[in-house]
């Protein structure tokens, strides 16, 4: 009799309990695997979008920095902006950087945007020749520049880059602006 009591006191699972627990485990693991696969498939798209936004912010920062140091707007339009400013190159359009003790070079800087990309060109003041270099791609509108108080005599330039949403549900807009602070100094 002592032996029977000992057997009854031992715990364990029945075959039905093990089958139910196994089925529940398979359902839970399937759900986790489905979420993991979905996340792995979406990650490259999310990384690409983040990189595009980061590049757009960098381009806007560069543009507003140059514009703040600009002297005079020479050509203004929704897709094109040309202004005079100073650059840290040995020549307009060159790639060699000036030493820190040298004076900057006065150039004409032109930004031009299409429905897919924006280019930047440096040329000597009074000319429009030069090699355009692509600074950003991946936009979906050429309407990039707006001016205040007017396009004919702008003192403030707003730049708006519209980035398409890969899922097709709209677009993301990144914008910034700057005043030509050297324009009033008459440099």
N, C-alpha and C positions, 0 to 999 in steps of 0.2 A: 503494500500500500504506500509505503514511503516513496517507492519508485514512481508510482502514478502521479503523486503530487509534484514530484520533481519535473515530470514531463509537462504537466499542465502549466507550470510556472515559467517555462521557457517561452520567450517571445519570438515572433517571426511573421512572415508575410505569406498569405495564401497565393496560389497561382493566379486567381482572378485579380487580386490587388496588384500583383506584379505586371500583369498584362495592361491594366488600366493606367498605371504609372508610366509604363513604357510608351503607350499611345500618347499620353499627355506630354511626355518628354520629346517625342518626335514632332508634335505640333509646335511646341515652344521653340525647338531648334530650327524648324523650318521657317518660322517667323523671323528669328534672329538672322538666319542666313539670307533671307530675302531682303531685309533691311541693309545688311552688309553689302550685298551685291549691288543694290540700288545706289548706295553711297559711293562705292568704288566707280561705278559708271558715270556718276554726275561730277566727280571731283575734277577731272580735266577741264570740263566746261566752266566750272566755278573758278578754277585757277586762272583760266584764260580771261574771264571777265574781270577778275581782280587785277590782273596784270594790265589790261587795257585801261582800267580806271586809274591805276597808279601812274601809267605813262601819260594819260591825259592831264592829271594833276601836275606832273613834272613839266609838261609843255606849257600849261597855263602859268606856272610859277616863273619859268624862263621868259615867257612872253611879257608878263606884267613887269618883271624886273627891267627888261629892255625898254618897255614903253615908258616906265617912270623916268628913265634916264633920257628919253627922247626929247628932241628939240622942236620939231615941227612935223605935222602930218602933211604929206605931199599928195597922197592919193587915198581916198576912202570909199569903201563900198561894202556891201554885205558879205562878199566873199574875198575881198582883197583889202589889204592895208599896207601902205608904204609910208615910212617916216624916216627922218634923219636922226641919227643917234651916234653914240660912241661905242666902239668895240675894242676888245683887247687882242686884236690880231695885228700882225705887221703890215698887212694890206687888206683892203676891202675884199672879202671873199676868200682870203687866204686861210690857211690852217695853222700857221705858226703863231704861237702865243707870245705877246710882248712880255718882257721882264717887268717885274713889279715896280721898278723905278721909272719906266717910260710912260709917256703920255698916251692916252687912248687915241684911236684913229676915228675921225668922223666919216661915217658911211651912210648910205641909204639902205635901210632894211625893209624888205618886202615880204609879207606873209600872204600867201594865196591858198585858198581852200576850194576843193571840189566836193562832190557828194561822197567821196571816199577817203580823201587824204588832204593834208596841209603841207605846204612847202615853205621854205625860208630861203631868201636870197639876199646876199650883200653885194652892193655895187658902190662905185664912187659917187659922191654927191652930184646931183644934176644928171645922172645917167640911170638907165634901167637895165644895163647889161649885167650879166653875172650868171652863175650856175645855180639853179634852184636845187635845194637839198630837202628831201622829204623828212619832216620832223614828227609826223604823226599820221597814222592810218587807222581806219576802222570807224569813221564817222558816217552818219547817214543824212547829213544836211550841209549844204554849202552856205547857208545863212549863219555865219559865225560871228560877224562883227556888227555891233550897234554903237551909235555915237551920241554924245550929249554935249552941248545943247542941240547941235545939228551936225549933219554929215559934212557940210561945207566948212564949218569952223569948230571942229571938235576939241574939247578940252578933257573929255573923259571917254575912254573906249572900253566897252564891255565885250568880252569874248565868251561865247557859248559853244561848247562842243557837245553834240548830241550823239550818244553811243547807242547803237541798236541793241535790243534785247534778243538774244539768240532764240528764245522761245516764241518770239513774234508778238508779245503782248504789249509792246510800247517801246519806250527808249529811256535811257538814263541821261540826264543833263548835268554836265559839269561846267560851271561858269565862274568867271572872275573878271575883274576890271581894274583899270589904273588911269590915273591922271598923268599928263605930260608935265611933270613938275619943273623941268628945265625950259619949257616953252615960254614961260613968263620972264625968265632971266635973260633971254635974248642971246644965247650962246650961238 
